[in-house]
Amino acid sequence: MSNPIGQTRSADPSRLVEDLYKAASDVPAEWAGMFRRVELGDGISIGCIQGRARSDWEMRAKSPPMFCMAVMLDGQLRTALDGGSTLDFRPGMVSLMSTGAAASGWNRFTGHSGFKMVDIRLTPDALSRLTGNAVMPLHGRLLQDCSLPGLDTFMGCTPASTGLMRVASDVLACRLETGTARHLYMRAKALEALALVLEGLAPDNAARLLPIPADRQRLLQAKALLESSYGQDWTVQALSRAVGLNEKRLQSGFQALLGLPIHAQLTQIRMDTAADMLAKGASVTETAYAVGFSSLSHFSKAFRNAKGTAPKQWAMGLCADAPLPAMRGTRAVP
């Protein structure tokens, strides 16, 4: 979802990130400072969210017809269309939305941890020029499907490919300072992301992503065990026995359903828990042991890799994640 409801002028999808914050008077400053937008012309834009907020933020939203690809690298977002089910958007996933008419709903951004997301948007005309379709028919092709086909509105998420995760990381890491060079680089990344999404949605590839339906409950049970017992030294074998699913089906199904291998999911849960504990005043030693590390050096290395800063710096409210510099064609909001 995009624009807060109540905007009077017509909405341009290439300006959605800017409009979002100019139209909402109650946007927390810490969230507003994390957003940057790059206008690429021809109905294509990239929005970047990078930083750390200490509070959640929930908002009502409205979007004009558009196609949106959002890749989550760090953080969590829950969103829903009015009349639709809730989409739980987590790291390692790509959220896709394609609408043939205006759509409304809500977003809830989760704070208390790092947040990194890249949001690429195309107008229907831009999508049609590039793919031949003004609306992307996503219903039935996503792992988590919250579409409303009767309203010509499609939304859901599916595991992001390694290539798509790399593209999102490249966008956030871009430090080109020449306006033309930066513009060309970002446009190339937007088109590369679209190509990777189209490839992933091809019938044969999309079918391979879906876990066997009968395994879904056991896979969710495995995830719940990791979340409730993150201090335990889980192995694939131990988790397999705990949920009654053979190791091969557990590993392939876990990757398909959640977008991450089992060990990566456990590490993410541990690091998110650690970040929350440190922000609330826990010591580095206490936190490391609580999330299953016996070595402080190993914990510090894992935390820095996950959050981009040392545990002590995180505890003091210092974060290495900084918004993208405002170059030509890029605007901080507000």
N, C-alpha and C positions, 0 to 999 in steps of 0.2 A: 504494500500500500504506500501512498505517497503524500499528496497534499492534504493539510488539515482542512476539514469542511468549513465552509464559511467564506471562502475566497470568492470575490465578486467578478474579477476579470477572467477571461478565458485562459485556460492553462496550457502551457507549451511543455511537452515532455522533456525538451532539452533544458528546461529551467526548473525542473521539479525540485531538485535539492535546494536551490536558492529559495524558491517559493515556499517550500516547507517551513523554513525558519523565519522568513520575513512575515509570513501570515500567522504564525503562532506566537502570541505575545508571552506565553508562559513557558517557553523552551528554557530548560536549565542552561545556564551559561557554560557549564562544563561539557554538555552535549553539543551545544552550538559550535563551540570551538574545535570540535573534533571533525567537522564536516568540511570537505572541499569538493568543488565541482569543476569539471573540465568540459567546455563546450567544443565539440569537434565539427560542428556544421552538418548540413544535410540530414538533420533530424537525429543525430547520434550524440550521446553525452555519457560521461563517466562520473559517477559520484563515489567519493572515497570517505570512509569513516575509519579513523585511526586514533587511538588514545585510550584513556582510562577515565571512567566516571565512577563516583562514589555512591551514586543513587540510581535507581531505576527510573524510567520515563515512559509513561503511557500516553497515547494520543489517538484521537479520532482522525481519520484520513479519507481523502477522496482523490481518485486518479482519473485522468482522461484516457481515451483509448491509447494503448502503447504495448510494447513488448519489453520486458525487463528480465535481465539475468543478474542475479546477485550471488556472489561467492563469499561464504563465511570462512575466514581464517582463524578468528578468535572471537569469543563472546557468544551471546545467545540473544535471539529475537523471536518473539511469538507474535503471530499476526493472523488475522482472519478477515474474510469478506463477510459483509452483512448477509446472514442467511446461510453461511458456510461453516465448515468445521475449522478448528484451530490448527495452524501450521507451526510446528516446533522446529525452528531453524537453528542448527548448531554447526560448529566447525566441521569441515570436510564435506559439506553439502553445498549444492547449488540450488537456489530458489528461482523458479521460472514463473512468470506471469504474462499472460497475453489476453488483452481485452479488446473487444470490438465496440464497446460502449463504456461510458463512465462507470466506475466501480467505487464503492465505499466500504469502509471497514475500520479496523483499528490495528495499531502496532504497540507492542510493549518491548522496549529495549532494556536488557538486563545490565545493570551496573556492577560495581564491586569487583571488577576484574578488567583485564584488557579487552579491547574491542577492535577488531580489524575486519572490514567488509568492503568489497568492491561491487558497485552497482552500475551496470551498463544498461542504458535505455535507448530504444529506437522508436520513432513514431511509426504508425502503420504504413505511411508512404515509404519510409526508409527500409522497413522490413520487406515490403513488397518489391522494392527495387533490387534488394539483395537476394531474396529467396523466392519471389513469386507469390508469397502469401502475405496478406495484410494482417491476418490473425493466425497465430501458430496453434494448431489443434493438439493440445497437450493431454486431454482427458484420456485416461487409461494408459498413459506412457510414463507416468511418474511413480516413484516408490510411495510417496505420501501425497495423495491427490485430494485437494480441497476445491476442485473446480465446480463451477455452476454453469454447465453447458447450455442450459435453457436461457441463460442471460448472456451468452456469447463471452463468458469470462472463465479463463482457465488459470489455475494457480496450484502450485505444489512444489515439492523438492525431491531431489534424488542425489545419490552420492556424486560428488565432483570428481572428474578424472584427474590423474596426476598432472596432465597438461593444463587443465583449467585452473588448478590450484597454483601452478607455476605462473600462469598469466596474471592472476590476481596479485601474487607476490611481486611480480615484475612491475605492475602498475603502482603499488604502494612504495616500491623501492626506487622509482624513477627519480633521478636527480639532474636530468638534462635542463639546462638553464636557457638555452636558445629557444625562443618562442616557436619558430618553425620546426625545429628538430623535435621539440617536446610534443607538438601537435601531431606530427607524423608518427611518432612512436606510440602515442596514446591511441591514435586511430587504428594503427596496425594491431595493437593489442585488443581493441574492441572487436575488430573483424576476426581476429584469431579466436577469441572467446566464442563468437557466434558460430564459427566453423566447428569448433569442438563440441558445442552444445548440439548442433545439428547432427554431427556424427554419433553422439551419444544417444540421440533420440531415434536413430534409425531402428526399424523394427527388430532386427536380429540383435543389435547391441542392447536395446532397452529390455528385451526379454531376458538376456543373460544377467541383468542386474537384479532381477526379482528373486528373493529367496523362496524356497518351497513353502507355500502357505501353511502347511501343517507344522513347520518349524518356527513360525513367527512367535508363538507364545513362549517357547523355550529360549529363543534369542532375546526376547524382552526380559525374561527371567534372568538370563546371564548378565545383561546390562544392569539390572536392578541389584544383583549380587555385587558387581563391581562398585556401584554407587554407595551401597550400604556397608561394604567391607573393604574399602580402598586401602586400608592399612595392611591387609593380608597379602602375602606374596603369591598372587594367583599365577598358575601356569595354565596353558591350554588344556592339559590333561586333567587338572583339578577342576577347572570350570566345566569341562565336558562331563565329568562324573557327576558334578553337582546338579546339572540340569537334564541329564539323561539324553545327551545328544552326542553322536560320535564326533571326533575331533575335526575331521574334514568338513562335515556339514556345518559344524559350529563356526569354523574359521571363515568359510566361504559365505555363509549366511550372515554372519556378523558384519563382514565387510559390505555386503550388498544392502543390508538393512540400515546400518548406521554410518557407513561411509568411511570407517576407520578399522584397521586391524585391532585385535583384542588388546595387545600390549599398548598400542597408541591410545586407545580409548581409556585404559586404566591410567596411563600417564596424564592424559588430559584431565581426568577426574581428580587425580591427586594434585595437579598443579592449580586447578581452579579452587580446590578446597584450601590449599596452602595460601593462595593469594588472599582469600577471604579471611583466613585466620590471622595472617600477618597484618592485614588492614585493620583488624579488630584488636590488635595489641599483643598477640601471641609472639613469643620469642622465636628466633630462627631455629634454635635447637628443638624446642617443644614442637614446632610445626613439622620439622623434618621427621621426627620420630612418629608423630601422629599420622602422617600420610605414608608411612611404610619405608622410610629410608633410615639405614643404620649409619650411613656415612654422610657427614655434613657437606663434604666437598662434592660428593655425587649429587646430593640434593641441590646444592647451589648451582651446579652445572646444568642440571635438568631444568631448574626454575628459570635460569637465564635463557636457555634455549627456547623455553615455552613462552616466556613473558617479555623477553628482551631487556631485562634488567636484573640486578642482583637482589636476593631476598631482603637484605638490609635496606636497600634503596626503596624497594616496594613498601616496606613497613613504614618508612619515613614519608611516604606519599610521593616519591620521585619515580617517574616512569620514563623509560627510554622511548616509548612510542610517542611520536610527535606528529601533528598534522602535516600534510604535504605543504611545502612552501608555495606561496601564492605567486605563480609565474604568469606570464601573459596568457590569457585565455582561461585562467583559473581564478576562482573567486572564493574567498573565505566567507562564511555565513554565520551571523550577520556581521 
